[in-house]
Amino acid sequence: MRLGLAYNQRPDVPANRNRDSSSPGEPPSITDAYAEWDEPSTIAAVEGALSVFGDVVRLEAVGDFASRLAGARVDLLFNIAEGWGGPSREAHVPAIAEFLGVPYTASDPLTLTLALHKGRTKEVLAQRGIPTAPFLIIESAADLKRLKRSRNYPLFLKPAWEGSSKGICQANRVETPAAAMERARELLDTYKQPVLAESYLPGQEFTVAIFGNGAEATCLPIIRYKFDGLPDGAVPMMGYEAKWTWDVPEAAFDILECPAAVPAELADRIGEVALK
């Protein structure tokens, strides 16, 4: 079998390079701009695992990716690419693969486009009766006044279409309309995209991966984030600091628990909601 590996490798760029110096189509060069992209060691590890099944062709998802994928003539594309920019970036690789008739792994373009936009996702969840915290979307500075009318404080603010905890830090939990307006304006200015403002939910946090499609879909072992190891006074959530600043080898920061040590009844409920 001939396998393609679609990926985006994290570049070695100065963290303080000016946003306006980015090339056309390149994501803004803010400190966490490439947090979603993978380190060379991660890409090599995935390539090594795939090589058990056949020859692996690396296909970095930049530039002339479409023509390189067409020329590679792979039997299956293993997709871990994040894309360059915009709210539909994660859908670019599977959309190109579908256009070229190349089978691929992971979610389809519709799923990836919808799921990356937190606001659109929550609208669909609410319509389908799946629990989601009360929220509003701040599209621009003109919407900031809506935060004064919210009755759901404390709020937690997030850039609408980022992943890997980009733009999500301790300062995003806000107690008052004034603090919410100030932080939302900062996020609007920095990430150039809408901001999701939702009720802050205390409690445990889990990740559930889904394997398979339709009626055959099943949950992989649930991951729980253990917040008891966070610094004193930290908001208990899996934000940018926890993922990229505090969770380093020398800190012995053991935050991931898999499988999650929770009662079977709770695990069943979590899995049920995830599959819905």
Salt bridges, closest charged atoms under 4 A:
GLU26 OE2 - ARG17 NH2 2.87
GLU36 OE1 - ARG89 NH2 2.96
GLU39 OE2 - ARG10 NH1 3.04
GLU47 OE1 - ARG58 NH2 2.89
ASP64 OD1 - ARG68 NE 2.72
GLU123 OE1 - ARG120 NE 2.86
GLU162 OE1 - ARG89 NH2 3.06
GLU162 OE1 - LYS166 NZ 3.05
GLU175 OE2 - ARG173 NH1 2.35
GLU186 OE1 - ARG183 NH1 2.88
GLU198 OE1 - LYS122 NZ 2.80
GLU198 OE2 - LYS158 NZ 2.68
ASP254 OD2 - LYS226 NZ 3.53
GLU257 OE1 - ARG224 NE 2.78
GLU272 OE2 - LYS276 NZ 3.60
